[in-house]
Amino acid sequence: MTDDMNPFPENLSDEAAFALSETLHWLAMTCEEKYFIQLRRHAATLNQSKCIDPDHPWIRKPSAE
């Protein structure tokens, strides 16, 4: 991403940075709550050869090969 495309201003007050962060976290949580089933279903179909644990997608299980 180039500097011209960066959506975040360089000089942001502490209060504004906090408000931005809280808003983005709220948006992400709301999205995950609204589309939880679809997100889980899609995650389960992603390259199952990588052995993704749907309960802990950040942890990779060793392959059975």
C-alpha positions, -999 to 999 in steps of 0.1 A, spaced: 0 0 0 14 34 -9 13 64 14 -13 80 -8 -36 50 -2 -31 47 36 -65 54 52 -49 62 86 -36 97 94 -1 100 108 -10 124 136 -39 111 156 -47 120 192 -47 93 218 -84 96 223 -91 94 185 -68 64 182 -86 47 210 -120 55 195 -109 41 161 -96 9 176 -127 4 197 -149 9 166 -129 -15 145 -130 -42 172 -167 -37 176 -172 -40 138 -151 -72 137 -170 -88 166 -204 -78 152 -194 -93 118 -182 -125 134 -214 -128 155 -237 -121 125 -219 -146 101 -205 -171 126 -220 -202 109 -210 -191 74 -174 -182 86 -170 -216 104 -184 -235 74 -161 -217 50 -131 -221 72 -138 -259 74 -136 -261 36 -103 -243 32 -76 -266 20 -84 -294 44 -50 -309 36 -36 -283 60 -55 -300 89 -71 -269 103 -88 -273 136 -120 -253 133 -121 -247 170 -86 -233 170 -78 -223 133 -46 -206 144 -32 -240 154 -22 -264 127 -24 -301 135 3 -323 121 -7 -340 89 -15 -377 89 10 -384 61 
